[in-house]
Amino acid sequence: MVESPGSVFINAFLANNFVLAMFLGLCPFLGVSSKLETALPMGAATTFVMFVASTTAFGVNALLTAFGLEFLRLIAYIVIIASSVQLVEMVLKKHSPALFRALGIYLPLITTNCAVLGVALFQTAREYDFVQALMFAAGAGAGFTLALLLMASVRERLALSEVPAVVQGTALSLMLAGILSLSFMGFAGLGG
C-alpha cells in the first residue's frame, strides 16, 4: 500500500514522533529544552539537517543501488549529516554568534543525533519516493521541534513553581519526558 505524502508527514510528526514515540534524539531533547529561546533554534537547525540529509540520502541511495554498493549507505549518510551540520554551524557562527554560544555543544552533537540518521535510514528501508522522503523529513523535523518546544514550555513553567527537592533537576526532566511520551501514545493509530 502506497502512503500519501500527507499521511507520511502526520505519521512522522505525531504518531511516530522521533523523540516522544521512538525515543531518538534524546540528548538535545533533554539538554536544550530548558528554555524556549534555545529550543526553537535547535529544532530549526535539526529540521534543516534532517531535510538536507533526507534529500541527499535519496539521491545517494539511488546512486549506490545503481552501482550495487548498498553496503556503503551508512557511511555515506554519516558523511552527509556531518557536512550538513558543519554548514549550519558556520552559518550560525557568522550570523548569530549569541545563538551559536547558547546552543553550545548540542549544535555539533546534531552530527551524532540518531534521529537525523534515523530519517535517512528509515526512508531508505521504507522505500519512499522523493516526495514521500521530503514529507517524512519535514514531519520528523517538525515533530522534533514540537517535542523540544513542549518540553521547554513545561520546564520554563516549572521553574516558576515550588517543586519538592527530591524531584528537582534530572528526575523532573525525565518524569516530564515520560508524561509527554505517554500523551503522544494517543496518536499511535493515527498514522496508519
Contacts in CASP RR format, 6 or more apart in sequence:
PFRMAT RR
TARGET T0000
AUTHOR 0000-0000-0000
METHOD contacts of the structure
MODEL  1
MVESPGSVFINAFLANNFVLAMFLGLCPFLGVSSKLETALPMGAATTFVM
FVASTTAFGVNALLTAFGLEFLRLIAYIVIIASSVQLVEMVLKKHSPALF
RALGIYLPLITTNCAVLGVALFQTAREYDFVQALMFAAGAGAGFTLALLL
MASVRERLALSEVPAVVQGTALSLMLAGILSLSFMGFAGLGG
3 11 0 8 1.000
3 132 0 8 1.000
5 131 0 8 1.000
5 132 0 8 1.000
5 134 0 8 1.000
5 135 0 8 1.000
6 135 0 8 1.000
7 191 0 8 1.000
7 192 0 8 1.000
8 128 0 8 1.000
8 132 0 8 1.000
8 135 0 8 1.000
8 136 0 8 1.000
8 139 0 8 1.000
9 135 0 8 1.000
9 136 0 8 1.000
9 138 0 8 1.000
9 139 0 8 1.000
9 142 0 8 1.000
10 139 0 8 1.000
10 190 0 8 1.000
10 191 0 8 1.000
11 190 0 8 1.000
11 191 0 8 1.000
11 192 0 8 1.000
12 18 0 8 1.000
12 135 0 8 1.000
12 136 0 8 1.000
12 137 0 8 1.000
12 138 0 8 1.000
12 139 0 8 1.000
12 140 0 8 1.000
12 141 0 8 1.000
12 143 0 8 1.000
13 139 0 8 1.000
13 140 0 8 1.000
13 142 0 8 1.000
13 143 0 8 1.000
13 146 0 8 1.000
14 143 0 8 1.000
14 184 0 8 1.000
14 187 0 8 1.000
14 190 0 8 1.000
14 191 0 8 1.000
15 21 0 8 1.000
15 187 0 8 1.000
15 188 0 8 1.000
15 189 0 8 1.000
15 190 0 8 1.000
15 191 0 8 1.000
15 192 0 8 1.000
16 22 0 8 1.000
16 191 0 8 1.000
17 143 0 8 1.000
17 144 0 8 1.000
17 146 0 8 1.000
17 147 0 8 1.000
17 184 0 8 1.000
17 187 0 8 1.000
18 24 0 8 1.000
18 25 0 8 1.000
18 115 0 8 1.000
18 118 0 8 1.000
18 119 0 8 1.000
18 140 0 8 1.000
18 141 0 8 1.000
18 143 0 8 1.000
18 144 0 8 1.000
18 147 0 8 1.000
19 25 0 8 1.000
19 26 0 8 1.000
19 29 0 8 1.000
19 115 0 8 1.000
19 143 0 8 1.000
19 144 0 8 1.000
19 147 0 8 1.000
19 148 0 8 1.000
20 147 0 8 1.000
20 177 0 8 1.000
20 180 0 8 1.000
20 181 0 8 1.000
20 183 0 8 1.000
20 184 0 8 1.000
21 181 0 8 1.000
21 184 0 8 1.000
21 185 0 8 1.000
21 187 0 8 1.000
21 188 0 8 1.000
22 115 0 8 1.000
23 181 0 8 1.000
24 113 0 8 1.000
24 114 0 8 1.000
24 115 0 8 1.000
24 118 0 8 1.000
25 113 0 8 1.000
25 114 0 8 1.000
25 115 0 8 1.000
25 144 0 8 1.000
26 177 0 8 1.000
27 106 0 8 1.000
27 109 0 8 1.000
27 113 0 8 1.000
28 42 0 8 1.000
28 46 0 8 1.000
28 106 0 8 1.000
28 109 0 8 1.000
28 110 0 8 1.000
28 113 0 8 1.000
28 148 0 8 1.000
29 144 0 8 1.000
29 147 0 8 1.000
29 148 0 8 1.000
29 151 0 8 1.000
29 177 0 8 1.000
30 151 0 8 1.000
30 173 0 8 1.000
30 174 0 8 1.000
30 177 0 8 1.000
31 106 0 8 1.000
32 38 0 8 1.000
32 39 0 8 1.000
32 42 0 8 1.000
32 103 0 8 1.000
32 106 0 8 1.000
32 148 0 8 1.000
32 152 0 8 1.000
33 39 0 8 1.000
33 147 0 8 1.000
33 148 0 8 1.000
33 151 0 8 1.000
33 152 0 8 1.000
33 155 0 8 1.000
34 152 0 8 1.000
34 155 0 8 1.000
34 156 0 8 1.000
35 152 0 8 1.000
35 155 0 8 1.000
35 156 0 8 1.000
36 149 0 8 1.000
36 152 0 8 1.000
36 153 0 8 1.000
36 156 0 8 1.000
37 102 0 8 1.000
38 99 0 8 1.000
38 102 0 8 1.000
38 103 0 8 1.000
38 152 0 8 1.000
39 145 0 8 1.000
39 148 0 8 1.000
39 149 0 8 1.000
39 151 0 8 1.000
39 152 0 8 1.000
40 145 0 8 1.000
40 148 0 8 1.000
40 149 0 8 1.000
41 99 0 8 1.000
41 102 0 8 1.000
41 103 0 8 1.000
42 103 0 8 1.000
42 106 0 8 1.000
42 107 0 8 1.000
42 148 0 8 1.000
43 141 0 8 1.000
43 144 0 8 1.000
43 145 0 8 1.000
43 148 0 8 1.000
44 145 0 8 1.000
45 88 0 8 1.000
45 92 0 8 1.000
45 103 0 8 1.000
45 107 0 8 1.000
45 110 0 8 1.000
46 110 0 8 1.000
46 113 0 8 1.000
46 115 0 8 1.000
46 116 0 8 1.000
46 141 0 8 1.000
46 144 0 8 1.000
46 145 0 8 1.000
47 137 0 8 1.000
47 138 0 8 1.000
47 141 0 8 1.000
47 142 0 8 1.000
47 144 0 8 1.000
47 145 0 8 1.000
48 84 0 8 1.000
48 88 0 8 1.000
49 81 0 8 1.000
49 84 0 8 1.000
49 85 0 8 1.000
49 88 0 8 1.000
49 110 0 8 1.000
49 113 0 8 1.000
49 116 0 8 1.000
50 115 0 8 1.000
50 116 0 8 1.000
50 119 0 8 1.000
50 137 0 8 1.000
50 140 0 8 1.000
50 141 0 8 1.000
50 144 0 8 1.000
51 134 0 8 1.000
51 137 0 8 1.000
51 138 0 8 1.000
51 141 0 8 1.000
52 80 0 8 1.000
52 84 0 8 1.000
52 87 0 8 1.000
53 77 0 8 1.000
53 80 0 8 1.000
53 81 0 8 1.000
53 84 0 8 1.000
53 116 0 8 1.000
53 117 0 8 1.000
53 119 0 8 1.000
53 120 0 8 1.000
53 137 0 8 1.000
54 119 0 8 1.000
54 120 0 8 1.000
54 123 0 8 1.000
54 133 0 8 1.000
54 134 0 8 1.000
54 136 0 8 1.000
54 137 0 8 1.000
55 130 0 8 1.000
55 133 0 8 1.000
55 134 0 8 1.000
55 137 0 8 1.000
56 80 0 8 1.000
56 84 0 8 1.000
57 76 0 8 1.000
57 77 0 8 1.000
57 80 0 8 1.000
57 119 0 8 1.000
57 120 0 8 1.000
57 123 0 8 1.000
57 124 0 8 1.000
57 133 0 8 1.000
58 123 0 8 1.000
58 128 0 8 1.000
58 130 0 8 1.000
58 133 0 8 1.000
60 73 0 8 1.000
60 76 0 8 1.000
60 77 0 8 1.000
60 80 0 8 1.000
61 73 0 8 1.000
61 124 0 8 1.000
64 70 0 8 1.000
64 72 0 8 1.000
64 73 0 8 1.000
64 76 0 8 1.000
73 121 0 8 1.000
73 124 0 8 1.000
74 121 0 8 1.000
77 117 0 8 1.000
77 120 0 8 1.000
77 121 0 8 1.000
78 117 0 8 1.000
80 120 0 8 1.000
81 110 0 8 1.000
81 111 0 8 1.000
81 116 0 8 1.000
81 117 0 8 1.000
81 120 0 8 1.000
82 111 0 8 1.000
85 107 0 8 1.000
85 108 0 8 1.000
85 110 0 8 1.000
85 111 0 8 1.000
88 107 0 8 1.000
88 110 0 8 1.000
89 100 0 8 1.000
89 107 0 8 1.000
89 108 0 8 1.000
92 99 0 8 1.000
92 100 0 8 1.000
92 103 0 8 1.000
92 107 0 8 1.000
93 100 0 8 1.000
100 107 0 8 1.000
110 116 0 8 1.000
115 140 0 8 1.000
115 144 0 8 1.000
119 136 0 8 1.000
119 137 0 8 1.000
119 140 0 8 1.000
119 141 0 8 1.000
122 136 0 8 1.000
123 132 0 8 1.000
123 133 0 8 1.000
123 136 0 8 1.000
123 137 0 8 1.000
126 132 0 8 1.000
126 136 0 8 1.000
128 136 0 8 1.000
147 180 0 8 1.000
150 180 0 8 1.000
151 173 0 8 1.000
151 176 0 8 1.000
151 177 0 8 1.000
151 180 0 8 1.000
154 176 0 8 1.000
154 180 0 8 1.000
155 173 0 8 1.000
155 176 0 8 1.000
158 172 0 8 1.000
158 176 0 8 1.000
163 172 0 8 1.000
167 175 0 8 1.000
END
